[in-house]
Amino acid sequence: MCCEFDGTDLKAEDFYPFLVYTIAMCIRITAMLVAGLLLGACSRQVELVDNPLTIDAGEYNRVFHAGIGVLRDYGFELERQDYRFGVINTSAATSPTMFEPWCDHNSTPDQTWQSTLNHIQRRVTIFIEPENQSEQTFENDDSDEDVLEDVQSSSQTFLLRVEVLVERQEVPTRRMNGSAAGTGFSNLKAVPHELSSRGIAAQYWQTVGRDPYLENRILADIVRQSFEK
């Protein structure tokens, strides 16, 4: 015996919860797909390069200037360029979120996710140091031309090293609160006495480690760009 369904038994109050659930699941799945695509777009291929990397004295000049060019290509603002002592460092640059895939400071989906959840910044320093520190003969009043002449006339080797420090903003005055609307965050109007007595500010930057992925990418790009000059 066959059963026929003409739709007359389906009431609006029965259909509405199902419709809401279906729409919510579609939105959730779409959000997950978009997040996956954005995180995937933010990942970068990392070349494995020795850090530090040994270079000859004759490569000092072009490697130093290649380092400046690479940092600018990555969008970092230079803070110090010391040709005499082979040091280049940058100001802190805010790490991009998952909604900024065009900025390639993050190398992995996890880094992108952490940068989206937290306020993270990076500082880069490039070192070009004599492999044997006792062979360093530069004086403070030497010009760049004098340094270049001394380097090129020497037989010493140098170590090219890239260091990327990762800093996270800490907000000790932030607290978690609960309400009928759910759980959220709010900031205290003043630093609690116990934190203030320990010299802890309302917010500060905490170094949480280094970024070996970006270090390798920058070092590989410096080597590649130095040979293009």
C-alpha positions in Angstrom: 0.0 0.0 0.0 1.5 3.3 -1.0 1.4 6.4 1.0 0.8 9.7 -0.6 2.1 13.0 0.8 0.3 16.1 -0.3 2.1 18.6 2.1 -1.1 19.4 4.0 0.3 18.0 7.3 3.5 20.2 7.3 2.9 23.2 9.5 5.0 26.4 9.4 6.0 26.0 13.1 7.5 22.6 12.2 9.4 23.8 9.2 10.8 27.0 10.7 13.4 25.3 13.1 14.6 23.1 10.3 15.0 26.1 8.0 17.0 28.0 10.6 19.2 25.0 11.3 19.9 24.5 7.6 20.8 28.2 7.1 23.1 28.2 10.1 24.9 25.1 9.0 25.3 26.5 5.5 26.8 29.7 7.0 29.1 27.7 9.2 30.3 25.5 6.4 30.9 28.6 4.1 32.8 30.3 6.8 35.0 27.3 7.3 35.7 27.0 3.6 36.5 30.7 3.3 38.8 30.5 6.4 40.5 27.5 4.9 41.1 29.3 1.6 42.4 32.4 3.3 44.8 30.4 5.6 46.0 28.5 2.6 46.6 31.7 0.7 48.7 33.0 3.5 51.1 30.0 3.6 54.4 30.3 1.9 57.0 27.9 0.6 60.1 27.9 2.8 63.6 27.1 1.4 65.9 25.4 3.8 69.1 27.5 4.0 71.9 27.4 6.6 71.5 30.2 9.1 74.1 31.5 9.6 75.5 31.1 6.1 79.2 31.4 5.3 80.2 34.0 2.6 83.5 35.2 1.2 84.9 38.7 1.8 84.3 39.6 -1.8 80.5 39.1 -1.3 80.2 41.5 1.6 79.2 44.6 -0.3 76.6 43.0 -2.5 75.1 40.9 0.3 74.8 43.9 2.5 72.9 45.9 -0.1 70.9 42.9 -1.1 69.8 42.6 2.6 68.5 46.2 2.5 66.6 45.6 -0.7 65.0 42.3 0.5 63.8 43.9 3.8 62.2 46.7 1.8 60.6 44.2 -0.5 59.0 42.6 2.5 57.6 45.9 3.6 59.8 46.4 6.6 60.9 49.9 7.7 64.7 50.1 8.2 65.8 51.5 11.5 69.6 51.0 11.3 72.1 50.4 8.5 75.6 50.0 9.8 77.9 49.0 6.9 81.0 49.2 9.1 79.8 46.5 11.5 77.5 44.6 9.1 74.2 45.2 10.9 70.8 46.0 9.4 67.7 46.0 11.6 64.1 47.1 11.2 61.3 48.7 13.2 58.6 46.5 14.4 56.0 45.5 11.7 52.5 44.3 12.6 51.9 40.7 11.5 49.0 40.4 9.0 45.8 38.6 9.7 44.1 35.9 7.6 42.2 38.7 5.8 45.5 40.2 4.5 47.0 37.4 2.3 48.8 39.9 0.2 51.3 40.6 3.1 53.6 37.6 3.2 55.2 37.9 6.7 53.4 34.8 7.9 54.7 31.5 6.5 52.3 28.9 7.9 48.5 28.7 8.5 49.2 28.5 12.2 51.1 31.7 12.2 48.3 33.4 10.3 45.7 32.1 12.7 47.8 33.3 15.7 48.2 36.7 14.1 44.5 36.9 13.6 43.7 36.1 17.2 46.5 38.1 18.8 48.3 41.4 18.1 51.7 40.2 16.9 54.7 42.1 15.4 58.1 41.1 14.1 61.5 42.8 14.1 64.3 41.7 11.7 68.0 42.0 12.2 70.6 41.0 9.6 74.2 40.4 10.7 77.3 40.0 8.5 80.0 39.1 11.0 83.6 37.9 10.6 83.7 34.2 11.2 86.7 34.9 13.4 85.8 37.9 15.5 89.5 38.6 16.4 90.0 39.5 12.7 87.7 42.5 12.9 89.9 45.5 12.3 87.4 48.2 11.4 87.5 51.5 13.3 84.6 53.7 14.3 85.7 56.5 12.1 86.2 54.3 9.0 84.1 55.3 6.0 82.1 52.8 4.0 84.8 53.0 1.3 87.5 52.2 3.8 85.6 49.2 5.1 84.9 47.9 1.6 88.6 48.2 0.7 89.7 46.4 3.9 87.2 43.6 3.4 88.0 43.0 -0.2 91.8 43.0 0.5 91.3 40.4 3.3 91.0 36.6 3.0 88.6 36.3 5.9 85.2 34.7 5.7 81.9 36.2 7.1 78.7 34.7 8.6 75.5 36.0 7.2 72.8 35.6 9.9 69.2 36.6 9.9 67.2 36.9 13.2 63.4 37.6 13.3 62.0 38.3 16.8 58.3 37.7 17.3 56.6 40.0 19.9 53.0 39.7 21.2 51.1 42.4 22.9 50.1 41.6 26.4 47.1 43.3 28.0 47.0 42.3 31.7 44.0 44.6 32.4 41.8 42.5 30.0 39.4 40.3 31.8 36.8 37.7 30.8 33.3 38.3 31.9 30.1 36.4 31.6 26.6 37.6 31.0 23.3 36.3 29.8 24.4 37.3 26.3 27.5 35.1 26.5 31.1 35.4 27.4 33.2 38.4 26.3 36.2 40.5 27.2 36.4 43.9 28.7 39.3 46.1 29.9 39.7 47.3 33.5 39.9 51.1 33.8 43.1 50.9 35.8 45.9 48.5 36.3 45.3 46.4 39.4 47.4 47.4 42.4 49.3 44.1 42.5 50.3 44.5 38.9 51.1 48.2 39.2 53.3 47.5 42.3 55.3 45.0 40.1 55.9 47.7 37.5 53.6 46.0 34.9 52.0 48.5 32.5 48.4 48.4 31.1 49.8 46.9 27.9 53.3 45.9 26.7 55.1 43.8 24.1 56.5 40.5 25.1 59.1 38.6 23.0 57.7 35.1 22.5 60.4 33.6 20.3 61.9 33.7 16.8 60.4 33.0 13.4 62.8 30.5 11.7 60.5 30.3 8.6 60.8 34.0 7.8 64.5 33.9 8.7 65.1 31.2 6.0 62.9 33.0 3.5 64.7 36.3 4.0 68.2 34.7 3.9 67.4 32.8 0.7 66.1 36.0 -0.9 69.3 37.9 0.1 71.5 35.2 -1.5 69.3 35.2 -4.6 69.2 38.9 -5.0 72.9 39.3 -4.3 73.7 37.3 -7.4 71.4 39.4 -9.5 73.4 42.5 -8.9 
